[in-house]
Structures are given as structure tokens and as C-alpha cells.
Amino acid sequence: MRKAKKWEECRELIRRHIQEKHLTEGMPLPNDQEFAAMANCSLQPVIRAMNELMRSGEVQRRAGGATRVLSRQPKLGQHLFSFSATAHRLGHELENRLCELSLRLPQEGEQNRIECEAQDALGLKKNEPFIIIERLRLLDSVPSALQQVFLNPAHFPDDFRVIHDFQRESLLDIYKSAGINALNRDTVLQARFPIEREAKLLRLDSLNIPLLSVKQITQGLVGDDKKPVPTEWMHAVYGSGWEYKASNRTN
């Protein structure tokens, strides 16, 4: 497991402070010197952490003024991007094909690195299995995306995989029925070439056709817990023909 850099530790310290103190948009944060004292470090990692949080739209910094909390995280029910909602809004017929629904450990092969990354992101040990939900998503009968969702079994009831229809139901609705309230999502987008299995499922003619790879971690509240925990780690690849636009605005 990669050891976090000091500025990353400071960033998480600031996020925890916001959550634990129940700070809402517009409320001031302690100054950099106070956070440096909390983290037992110099000012430089705190400044780097604050700059990263400012870039991600979580805090607002102005010269000569206090650093204040911003609310830029997507909330359950108003998430910024939904494949299903976007497909229907654009008039496409969406079909999901369930490729895998199981409880297992990472397997050897092309997918091993992704599955070990999912295990680590969910806070699972190497000998602890995850739930994997893999769906091929077709638009107008054309394979357009391959989505793999990894879950920590400790957060879900034993009959979770039996009572739900994963080909038709929204995963967010399924999580909500299990008592999970999704709070925020961090997403990483990357252009890359497909592995053989992805190319086969998406019916690509070549391994030299670039795809958009998406990795996304969702933090949420489970049951009566007050501290957010990683509830879902998602990996997906989208075929060609998609265009993505991201905006980050401050008042």
C-alpha cells in the first residue's frame, strides 16, 4: 500500500475537521498555522493541501480573509452524472446485462491490479472478499460501457444479492434500501487502451482504440454511523463517441 504524503494527510485532516465539526458552506476554518499544529508539520504541506481542496471546490481562500467551506460535493439524488439518466434524457434505449454478481477475492490475470486497488480503496485486507457487480451497458443494443462496482460486504445484508434485480434497478436506490446514504464521490478520468476482455465485451475491432477509464470512490453513511466510510469503488470503461465536460465555479 502506498504511504500517504504529508500534504495528503493534511488534506484528510482538514476534511475530517469539516465533517466532525459539522461545518456547512460559508463557515470559516482554522488558519493554516492551527492545522499545521494539529498535523505536527510545517506550513508547506498544509498550504499544498488547502490549494488542492480549493481546486476541487471544497474550500474557498481569499487574500486577507478566512478560508471558508464550500459545498461542491454531489449528494444522493442530485449526483452530477448518471449514465442511465443521461441515456434516457438523450432518447436512447438502455439495457444492462449482468456479467458477474459474486462475493470473492481478487483473481489473477488482467484484472488483478484493478481488483486489488478496489480492495485497498474499500479498506479491506488481502484475505477479505468484496462484492463485485459487473454490468455491460448497451445503448440502442450497442455495447457502450463496462461497469464494475466493488462493495464492502460488511455494509450490506446477507440477502443483498438475492432480493435485488441488478439488471433493472438503480444501484443508488439499492444502496438506499440497505440504509446507505451516499454523501460524496471522487472521480478520476483517464484515457487508455483496452485490455482483451474489455475489447471483446465492447465489440472493439482492435486493442488500439482508446477508451475512457473512470475510477470512482463513493463515501457514505452506513446505518447510524456518523463518520463517512468508503461504500463503493467503481471502475468503468466507456467506448468511443462520448464527450465529457466538467465545470468548477465559485461565487
N, C-alpha and C positions, 0 to 999 in steps of 0.2 A: 504494500500500500504506500502511495506517495505521501511523504511527510509535508504537511501544510507549511507554506511560507509564513513568515511573521505577519505580513500585511493581510494575508488571508485569515489568519487567526483574529486579527483586529477587526476585519470586516464582519466575521461571525459574532464577535463580542458586541459590536455595535448593533447588529440585527437582534441579538438576544436581549440587549438592553431595551430596544424599542418594543419587543414583544412582551417582556416581563413587566415593564412599566406601563404597558397598555397605551403607548403614545400614539396619537392619531395625527392626521395631516395638519401641518402648521405648527405643531408643538415643537419647542426647542430641545436640542440635545446638549449634553455636557460639551465643554470645549475640548479641543484636541489634547491639551495638557492633562485633563482629567482622564480621558480614555487611555492615554499613554501610561498614566499611573496605574489604572486598572489592569492593563496588559503587561505592566512591568517592562516597558520597552521605551525606545526613543520616540521622538515625534514622527520621524520619517515613515515608519510603517502605518501609523495612524493616518497621516496625510494621504498616503497611497490608497488606503482602504476607503477613506472618505471620497476621494476622486473617483474610485471605481463605483461606489454607491451612487454618486452623483450622475455618472454616465448611465447607470442602469435605471435612473429615475426614482431612486428610493429616498434620497435626501436632496436638499437644496442648500447651496452655500453662496453667500454674498459677502463681498469685501466689507469688513467692519461690522457685520451683523452675525447673529447666531446661526448655526446650522440647524435647519428645520426638517421635519419628517415630511415626505411626500407619499402619497398613496398611488403607486403606479402598478401594483400587482394585480393580475387578473383574479377575479373572485368567481366562485362557483355560481353558475347561472349567467355570468357575463364574461366568460373566458374569451380571449381575443381571437382565437381561431378554432373552428370546429370543422373538420373535414366533412362530416355529414351535413351540417347546416349549410356550409358553403356549396356543396354539391346540389342540394335541393333548391337553394336560392338561385343557382345558375341554370336550373331546369334539367339537371342530369338525373338519370335513374341510378341509384346507388345500390350495390349488392355487396354483402360481406360473406366471405367464405372462411369458415373456421378451419385453420390448418393444424392448430395444436391448442389443447387445453389440458395442462398437466401440472403436477407437483413433482419437481425433480431438481437435481443438482446440475451445474454446468456440464455440458458434454464436450468431448474432444472434437476437433475439426475447425472448420472455417469460423464457426460462431463462438468459439470458446472465449475469445477476447471480449466480445460484446457481453456474453453471459456472465463472465467474471466481473466485468465493470458494473453490471446491473446488481449483482450480489453485493458488491462493495458499497454501491450507492444506497442500497436499502438497509445497510448496517448489519448484513448477515455474515456469519462466519463461513469459512470454506466448507464446513460439513453440514451447513444448514440449507435446506432446499428453498426454492422460490416457487411461486405460482407463475406460470407463463401462459399468456393468451396471445396467440398469433393469428392475425386475420389478414387475408388478401382482400383488398378493397377494389371493386370494379365500378367504373363509371361507364354507363351505357354498354355494359358487357365487356369492356376493355380493362384488363388489369392495370391499375394506375398507382397503387401504393401497397406496400407490405408493412404491416404494423405489428410490432412485438411489444407487449406490455408485461412487465415483471412486477409482482406484488409480494409483500411480506406476508406469509400465511398467518402470522400471529395477529394480524389486524382483521381477519375475516372469519366468519363462522364455518364450521366443518362442512356444512352442506352448500357452501357458496357456489361451487362449480356445478352442482346438480340442479339447483332451483332456478337458475337464470338461463336465458336464451342469448348466448353471446354473439349470435349472428344477427340478431334483430334489435336487442336492447342497447341503449346508450350506456357506455361504461360509467360515465359520471352519475347517471341515475342508479346504476347498480351499486356504486360506492355509497351513495347517499342512503340507500336502503340498508346497507351494512353499518350505518352510523358513522360514516366518514365524511367530514366537512372539508373539502379542498379549499386551501387558502391562497396558495401562490404556485407559480410554475417558473422554472428557469429553463431556457431552451438554448441549445447550441445547434446551429445550422452549418453544414459542411458539404461542399461538392466533392464527390469521389466516384470512382468506377465501381461497378457491382462485383460481388463475388458470384460464383457459378450458380448457387442456389437462387439468389435474388434474380439473376438474369433469366433463369428458367421459369420461375413463377410469374415474373412480369412480362414474359414472352419477348425478351430482347434478342435481337439477332447477333449481338456482339457484346463482349466484355469491355469494349472501348466506348460505350455510350454512357456519358456522365449522368449520375443521379444526384438528387438532393437527399442527404442523410440528415436526420433530425434525432437529437437526443434530448430528452426532457425529463426533469425530475419534478414531481409534484409533492409539496408539503401540505399536510393537513392535520386536522384534529381528529383523534380517534376516540369515540365514546366520550367519557367525561374528562379525558386528558386536557390540560390547559396549555401544554407545550407542543407545538407542531412537530411532527415526525415525518420522515420520508415515507409516503404511502404508495407511490407509483413511480417506476422508472420505465420510460418508453423509448424504444428505438424504432424508427420508421425510415423507409426509403420511398421516395416519390419519383415516378418516371418523368420523362421529358415532357415539355409542354406546359409546365407550371411556372407561374410568375409570383414572386413574393415581395411584399413591400412592408417595411417596418417604419414606424414614426415614433419619435420620442420628443414630446413637447413639454415645456414648463411655462407656468403662468408668468 
